[in-house]
Amino acid sequence: MNRKQHTIGKPVTYQGNGLHSGMPVTMTMHPAPEGTGIVFRRSDLEGQPTVPAQSQYITNTLRATTLEKGAAKVFTVEHVLSALFALQIDNCLIEMDSPEPPVGDGSAKTFVDMVLEAGIVEQEATIPVLTLNHSVAVYEGEKKFIAALPYDGLRVTFTSINPHPLLGTQMLDVEITRDGYIKEIASARTIGFTWELEAMRKMGLGKGGTLENAVVYSETECLSKLRFQDELVRHKILDILGDISLVGPLHAHIIAVLGSHKLNAELSEKLQALK
């Protein structure tokens, strides 16, 4: 099965700080020719090296997804990729003068807004949409898994089970369409816990996080203003779409319980092998 390829109508730029590095970054999305794919370019490095957004370039999945090819390394790319994937942008050059995209408001909304500002342009060439003949799954222990089942369209079902008294079990089943994603998924932010922050800072992570660009919970309360009662599970679906985008256009029903970037990456590898 094929569909037409898409790019954006004009360059769009956003400046901010990275979520984990806290480093300032200027990011510009550029239109790209048919067949380019999604490519990150590090304009701050000698020779401006690039790394394609493809599953074979994943080198780390701790707290975020890292892509690396030669000197070109980018991390926490899943929110940008999620927006491009859901809006069916197949060809785009993403230029950054730092290794991490801007956190924006902690969701994919910033990047959706950039694409909508630039405009979506249909191109002449087509791109194959991966369809499944059988299910593909990855398991971790007895409770965690992610699976992709044959499906006419793209649908994600995620179940989160968290011991926090304000979170508990959250489940969401959503059909991924351009408009549905913008309304239901794009603005859901990263979740964090106060007791994790110190450990993350020691690891050099979370330096750009605030109560506005992350949903932060203490042991007894939510310190941020929620956008959705189930913002956690919506953001998990946002992350899945970003990570699975590395395979390219896909028709599947993805079902995950207690998923992670690591499981998403392993599923991407299995799906890539089917192409």
C-alpha positions in Angstrom: 0.0 0.0 0.0 1.3 3.5 -0.9 0.3 7.1 -0.2 1.6 10.5 -1.4 4.6 11.9 0.3 4.5 15.3 2.2 6.9 18.0 3.2 6.4 21.5 4.8 5.7 24.7 2.8 8.5 26.9 4.1 11.3 27.0 6.8 10.1 27.6 10.3 12.3 28.3 13.4 11.9 28.0 17.1 14.3 28.9 19.9 14.4 27.4 23.4 16.3 25.1 25.8 16.6 21.4 25.8 14.6 19.3 28.4 17.5 17.3 29.6 20.6 19.3 28.7 19.1 22.7 29.5 21.2 24.0 26.6 19.9 26.8 24.4 19.0 25.7 20.8 17.7 27.2 17.6 15.8 24.6 15.6 14.7 25.2 12.0 12.5 22.8 10.0 13.2 23.0 6.3 11.2 21.6 3.3 12.9 18.6 1.7 12.7 16.9 -1.6 10.8 13.6 -2.2 12.6 10.6 -0.7 14.7 12.6 1.7 13.0 11.3 4.9 13.4 13.1 8.2 17.0 14.2 8.7 18.6 16.0 11.6 21.6 18.4 10.8 23.9 19.6 13.5 24.8 23.1 12.2 27.1 23.8 15.2 29.5 21.0 14.2 32.3 21.1 11.6 30.9 19.9 8.2 27.3 20.1 9.5 26.9 16.3 9.8 23.5 14.7 9.5 21.7 11.7 11.0 18.5 10.2 9.5 15.6 9.5 11.7 15.8 5.7 11.2 15.7 2.9 13.7 19.3 1.7 12.9 20.7 4.9 14.3 19.2 4.5 17.8 22.1 4.4 20.3 20.3 5.1 23.6 16.8 4.9 25.1 17.4 6.0 28.7 14.6 8.5 29.5 14.6 9.6 25.8 15.6 8.5 22.3 19.1 9.2 21.0 20.1 9.0 17.3 23.7 9.0 16.3 25.7 8.7 13.0 29.3 9.6 13.0 29.7 13.0 14.7 26.0 13.8 14.3 24.2 13.0 17.6 20.8 14.2 18.7 18.7 13.2 21.7 15.2 13.6 23.1 13.9 13.7 19.5 10.7 11.7 20.1 8.4 14.8 20.5 9.5 16.4 17.2 9.2 13.0 15.4 5.8 12.3 16.9 4.4 15.6 15.6 5.9 15.0 12.1 4.7 11.4 12.0 1.1 12.2 13.1 0.9 15.0 10.6 2.3 12.7 7.8 5.4 14.8 7.1 7.7 12.4 5.4 10.5 14.8 4.1 12.0 17.4 6.4 15.5 18.7 7.2 15.7 19.6 10.9 18.6 21.9 11.5 19.8 22.4 15.1 22.8 24.2 16.6 22.8 22.0 19.7 22.3 18.2 20.3 18.8 18.5 21.8 15.6 20.0 20.3 13.9 22.7 22.4 11.5 21.4 25.1 8.8 23.9 24.1 5.9 23.3 26.5 7.0 19.7 27.2 4.6 18.2 24.6 4.5 18.0 20.8 2.3 21.1 20.4 5.2 23.4 19.7 6.2 21.2 16.7 2.7 20.7 15.5 2.3 24.5 15.5 5.5 24.9 13.5 4.2 22.5 10.8 0.8 24.2 10.6 2.5 27.6 10.3 4.8 26.2 7.5 1.9 24.5 5.8 1.7 20.9 4.6 2.6 20.3 0.9 1.7 17.1 -0.9 4.4 15.8 -3.2 4.2 13.8 -6.4 6.0 10.7 -5.3 4.4 8.0 -3.1 5.8 6.3 0.0 5.0 2.7 1.0 2.9 2.2 4.1 4.0 -0.8 6.1 1.1 -3.2 6.7 1.2 -6.3 8.8 0.3 -9.9 8.0 0.8 -11.0 11.6 1.3 -9.5 15.0 4.8 -8.5 16.3 5.5 -8.1 20.0 8.3 -7.4 22.5 8.1 -8.4 26.2 10.1 -7.3 29.2 9.5 -9.5 32.3 6.0 -10.6 33.0 4.2 -7.3 33.0 5.7 -5.0 30.3 5.1 -5.4 26.6 4.4 -3.6 23.3 2.7 -5.3 20.3 1.7 -4.3 16.8 -1.3 -6.1 15.3 -2.6 -6.0 11.7 -5.1 -3.0 11.4 -6.6 -0.9 8.7 -5.3 2.5 9.9 -3.2 3.5 12.9 -4.5 3.0 16.5 -2.7 3.0 19.8 -3.9 1.4 23.1 -1.8 2.2 26.2 -2.2 1.0 29.8 -0.2 2.7 32.5 -0.1 1.3 36.0 1.5 3.6 38.6 1.5 3.3 42.4 1.1 7.0 42.9 -2.3 7.7 44.6 -3.2 10.3 42.0 -2.3 8.2 39.0 -3.2 4.5 39.5 -4.2 2.7 36.3 -4.8 4.8 33.2 -5.9 3.3 29.8 -6.5 5.1 26.6 -7.4 3.7 23.2 -7.1 6.2 20.3 -7.4 6.2 16.6 -4.5 8.3 15.2 -5.7 10.8 12.7 -4.2 14.2 12.0 -7.0 16.1 13.7 -7.4 13.6 16.5 -3.7 13.7 17.3 -3.7 17.5 17.5 -6.8 17.5 19.8 -6.2 14.5 22.0 -2.4 13.8 22.1 -0.1 16.6 20.9 -0.4 18.8 24.0 0.1 16.1 26.6 3.4 16.8 28.5 6.2 14.7 30.0 5.5 13.4 33.5 8.1 13.6 36.4 8.3 13.0 40.1 10.0 15.1 42.7 12.0 12.2 44.1 13.4 11.4 40.6 14.6 14.9 39.9 17.7 14.8 42.1 18.8 11.5 40.6 18.2 12.8 37.1 20.2 16.0 37.8 23.1 13.9 39.0 22.9 12.0 35.7 22.9 15.4 33.8 19.2 15.0 32.9 16.2 17.2 33.3 18.1 20.4 33.5 15.5 22.3 31.3 12.4 20.9 33.1 10.0 23.2 34.9 6.5 22.9 36.4 5.1 24.3 33.1 6.9 22.1 30.6 6.5 18.9 32.7 3.7 17.5 34.9 5.5 17.1 38.2 4.1 15.0 41.1 5.2 15.0 44.7 4.4 12.0 46.9 0.9 13.4 47.7 0.0 16.0 45.0 0.4 17.2 41.5 2.5 20.4 41.4 1.6 21.3 37.8 -1.8 22.3 36.3 -3.0 19.3 34.3 -4.2 19.6 30.7 -6.0 16.2 30.9 -6.8 14.0 33.9 -5.0 11.2 32.1 -2.1 13.4 30.7 0.4 10.6 31.6 -1.1 8.0 29.3 -1.6 10.5 26.5 2.0 11.5 26.6 3.0 7.8 26.6 1.1 7.5 23.3 2.8 10.6 22.0 6.2 9.0 22.8 5.3 5.7 21.1 4.4 7.6 17.9 7.7 9.4 18.0 9.7 6.3 18.4 7.7 4.1 16.0 8.0 6.9 13.3 11.6 5.7 12.7 10.0 2.8 10.8 8.1 5.2 8.4 4.4 5.2 7.6 2.6 2.3 9.3 -0.8 0.7 9.5 -1.1 -1.2 12.8 -2.9 -1.4 16.1 -0.2 -0.9 18.7 -1.0 -2.1 22.2 1.4 -1.4 25.1 1.3 -2.0 28.8 3.9 -0.2 30.9 5.9 0.7 27.8 9.2 2.5 27.5 11.5 4.0 24.9 13.5 0.8 25.1 10.5 -1.4 24.2 9.4 1.1 21.5 12.9 0.9 20.0 12.9 -2.9 20.0 9.5 -3.0 18.4 10.8 -0.6 15.7 13.6 -2.9 14.9 11.3 -5.9 14.5 9.0 -3.9 12.3 11.9 -2.6 10.2 12.9 -6.2 9.6 9.5 -6.8 7.9 10.0 -4.1 5.3 
